[in-house]
């Protein structure tokens, strides 16, 4: 009953809290005006902000530090100017530097998160609703990275969106400069408004300095549109007809080797994507005969837990709009998980066609998807439908619903008969940036349920097939904290979702304290924290309990880091656990109490040689475990990045001992900012499989790509490595806009 009292108290708090959201005072936001280019004014797109009209534009300047000294003036001057014509938006940015020979510029790869270099980052909140924004950044080499920002709990930067835009950079004795050219058709926006939310950020890597035009406080920042400034003066923009056609062609060959001999197959195929902007803020898309040969390979992991691992989506068609599909983020519920579509145990299932609708209309965010998959071996064709609607309420809050449907062809022939599976859910997100003046406070609640997949043998009720929870978050600096509660029924398993564990009640609070040391030349910040997890079964019998103390997490002025934590773990095992999944070591059902520690050392990413080292040791089930992990990144020359990683886990149990080794190696060779080669090699001794993925990408023009992919897998046997599979693919796509 104590958990129900938590629900009741939270609902009372929710009513009081939500009544204040519409009465909040909004701080005065800084403004920058865009200059509309005259016919006689032309941008020479070369990275040099030298055209005469740039000097007539009043720049955004007066940047303030977020790190290392919150509120201090930037040590280097930055000027941002904005211009536009009917089809394009232009940025002219000058980033002055008193010591340009120290500018860090190593990375070149499109869509790589810029961590080792100087960077200029900006966001555009094109609806000026302070909830969502486009995220874009460049480094002095002209590397381009972009994504989408959504606010709320779990809000952050989704780098899976790829926009069509261009950037040119120049490094000189003044520092460095960049010119940016973005077609208006790249964005969804409100044509009736001349005001966009906007913010600009610069990172001076060698000084570990982050400065912002607006929202410089540590609990604000570039990823919060609520704290952005305003871009004004935008009128008369055009998105053209709004039609985009993307045909592709692909040549594939595969060879599989097993005890029955070799199985070789080769195909020449093609497909088509069509996108149409129904309005400047709402886009419809269809895809035919879709193929994802160019998708990045999954990062291999050794799973020593009782629960399945969740691998991220890598396929572009499902990644676009993923920020809208997010449901009650950070609450651990996934009623929609796109990898349930077109994949079976990691193997691709052919997609015959798909259609989707993404965008905004008024106060509503919409995401609708329908996909038809084909037959593959014993897998029947299926239809998948997903609908997600979120409505903006107040200044920073939303309420949403989600629906999914999975229908299997010839399901009546299966035993037991498989009926259409439906999932429904609702979530509420309340937020404010002005709690106690200028603090962030967020509340979240959700409820999800689904029907039974087998009507003829169903003995469960809606409560068994549902999940529900609440979450209160205080994401601020130096103090932060949260408390969450969730319940998952014993039959909760949405057909298009992901649920690693059900049949539990979970309470989890945490608190952290992370002050800055502004007067120190050595330490930038130290964080201390406590995290508690109390998980019971549905009858309130304790199953799992974790109490973690972060004794220190130090970030040095050099951007190096050092952390140490200690954890007490309780586990009640209800069923025997086959930890290696081969029947060799079975952990019996009983109660286990263990303590373990974790230490991590991380060096600054801007160094030519950087590393992350960690060591975890302590009790583990009936014995103990030691885990050593080391990842080294070498950047000998600009555009070359080599990253070997090794994880060794020594497990000593009363039931038996074993060692798990995992080796990963990734080599990135970036010839230019539009031509990249990646080699990824992975091996683990539990599966005895060695895999290699080679991926060459050439961006012919923004939106048009050529991929050359080669994969090979070996099995480590007593006689040596034996090839079990190899495949190659050549794919070319072209984007034409009308």
Order of alpha helices (4+ residues) and beta strands (2+ residues): alpha-beta-beta-beta-beta-beta-beta-beta-beta-beta-beta-beta-beta-beta-beta-beta-beta-beta-alpha-alpha-beta-beta-beta-beta-beta-beta-beta-beta-beta-beta-beta-beta-beta-beta-beta-beta-beta-beta-beta-beta-beta-beta-beta-beta-beta
